Amino acid sequence: MADTATADRPNKVTVSDAGPARKKLSIEIPAETVDAHLKQQMDTLANTITLPGFRPGRVPRKLVEKRFGSSVREEAKSRLIGEAYQKAIKEHNLQIVGDPAAESLADLKLADGQALSFELEVEVVPEFELPNLDGIPVKKPTLEVTDQMVDDEIKKICINEGELENREAPEAGDYVTGHGVMTGKDGAEFYNLNGAVIQVPTADKNGKGMVLGVMVDDFSKQLGLPKPGETATIKTKGPENHEVEKIRGADLTITFKVDRVDRIIPAKLADIVARYGWPDEAKLREFIKSRLTQNVIVRQQVVMRQQVAKHLVESTKIDLPPRMAASQAARLLERQRLELMYRGVDPQKIEEHLAELRAASGAKANSELKMFFILHKAANKFDVKVTQGDVDQRIHQLAAENNTRPEQLKQDLMKSGRINGIAMQIQEHKAMDAIVSRAKVEEVPAEEFDKLMKQSA
């Protein structure tokens, strides 16, 4: 296969700034390269196809061009652009984040004797200096697993293993399943989901609730208590940091036609003990306490990482894009989803956290984005490596925290395209732990730690 650039006919590449953390690549592939690539593609096709009246390998070039020219040129264009792009980012040492953006590539045509010119905009890791990573002051809370924590975990397991009881009308805490549609002011449809689920807000939510991934402050008031067959209409503003750019700040109308109402009836503890083959309740409690002890270690790691993250964000100057790109927003949401799974947060709570992150201020979103870039650079500084064994171990850990089988979780992650996020999360954690290992750590009682955190919040 002909290369897109050689010493005799290199591509012309210009890299220019397109704003904070963005670069514009202007690339011109010489006419000689285009012609050589097209000739090779056509010759290869002519030598392999069979057409009536011609022996294999003897189909005239003009006939090949007439029958297959359009598709060959499209394939050649894609390959030429892809190879030129990869060569350009390698030669200019660009650290790309996400996929390139281009509006006019579909309109480009390959023509004999003509150079191929195109432009791409890419998000890049911004240039900045890491602060001193040694001796960062960190408080480590001394935590212990209490009987109350075991009781709370048992309650959670009983709910997770409970059964759904169909209801004629919903009350606070009940789950409503139905058909949700989200549209904009001009009628543009953003989501149309059958089987969508919402929860009628409980008293502690102060009327706040989530629908189709969007948090609504007066959700309880707008939703009411719709019965099966009835439709609720919710109006709200699109969250500032939604991964779908057209939703941001838009006037949204969400209709939700109720199909069914369910209440979770917690399973009895004796049934849980029998279902999973525990000899008695004491052995189950012993197992839960052991698992919670591991969770305490994770919590200690999390709170120390959070302190280091706060220090790094405040101590690092990075020029960020004035408006978060959709790809950046999607990455941050996925990063947060995996982090919450790692902490063992309930799936429903995870979705609520993500909805709140979408609605968070620009300052909060930029803080998250800064940490993404800081840890990326720290990982390079410490030469962090992630192995397949690391990924498998993390999947087993996440499966245990979320009461599912590792094989099933791995399939779900692969199906949803989130498996690469696991490796990224491990890389970030290893980079952060390398910094924590250099920190000045002071152990403090949990009560004192909580007071200190409230004072610094």
Secondary structure, DSSP 4 states (H G I P E B T S, - for coil): ---S--SSSPPEEEEEE-STTEEEEEEEE-HHHHHHHHHHHHHHHHHH---TTS-TT---HHHHHHHHHHHHHHHHHHHHHHHHHHHHHHHTT--B-S--B-SSGGG----TT--EEEEEEEEBPPP------SS-EEEEEE----HHHHHHHHHHHHHHT-EEEEESS--TT-EEEEEEEEE-TT--EEEEEEEEEEEPPPGGGTT-EEETTEEETTHHHHH--PPTT-EEEEEEEPPTT-SSGGGTT-EEEEEEEEEEEEEEEPPPHHHHHHHTT-SSHHHHHHHHHHHHHHHHHHHHHHHHHHHHHHHHHHH------SS--HHHHHHHHHHHHHHHHHTT--HHHHHHHHHHHHTS-HHHHHHHHHHHHHHHHHHHHTT----HHHHHHHHHHHHHHTTS-HHHHHHHHHHTT-HHHHHHHHHHHHHHHHHHTTSEEEEEEHHHHHHHHHHH-
